[in-house]
Amino acid sequence: MEGDILNKLQVLEAHASLILKSVTGLRKELEDSGASESSSRKGKISPQEKAKILGKRHKNRMKKATR
């Protein structure tokens, strides 16, 4: 009984290790392709543009909250 449980745990650990390796590889591919960065239909958004957009969004929300 204990041997079965230990064997199943080893199998699960092996699967977890494989999953972790594949996720790490996929994350690396995304970073290399630039897909993890903010983008729009027109292309990538610069950090300044993103800050400007978020600032406008915040300002509009504050206006609505005071009405």
N, C-alpha and C positions, 0 to 999 in steps of 0.2 A: 504493500500500500504506500509506504513512504517513498519507495523507489519510483513508483508511478508519478507521484506528485513532484518529486525532484526532477524527473525526466521531463515532465510537462513544463516545469519552470524553466529548465534549460532551453527548451524549444521556444518558449515565449521570449526569453532573453535574446535568443538568436534572431527571432523575427523583429523584435524591437530595435536591435542593432542594425538590421538591414533597412528598416524603415527610416531610422535616423540618418543613415548614410545617403539614402535616396533623397530625403528632404533637404539635407545639407547640399547635395549636388544640384537640386532644382533651385534652391535659393541662390546659389553661386551663379547659375546660368541666368537667373532673372537680374541679378546685380550687374552681370557682364553685359546684358542686352540693354540695360537702362530702363526696363519695363517697370521696375519698382519705384521709379521717380514719378512725380506728378506729371500728368500729361493731359492734353486736351485734344479736341479734334484737329486743331491747327498745329499741334506739336507739343514739345515740352514747355512747361511753365517755369520761368525763372523764380528763384526764391523771392525776389523783389515783387514780381507780379502776384505771387501767391499771397504775400503779406498785404498787398494792396487790396486784393479781392476779399481776404478775410477781414480786413479793416472795414471795408464797405458793408460787408454782411453784418458785422458787429454793430456798426452805426445804425443800420436799418432796423435791427432787432431792438436796439435801445429806443429808437423813435416809436416803434410799435408798443413797447412796454410802457411808455409814458402817456399814451393816448387814453 
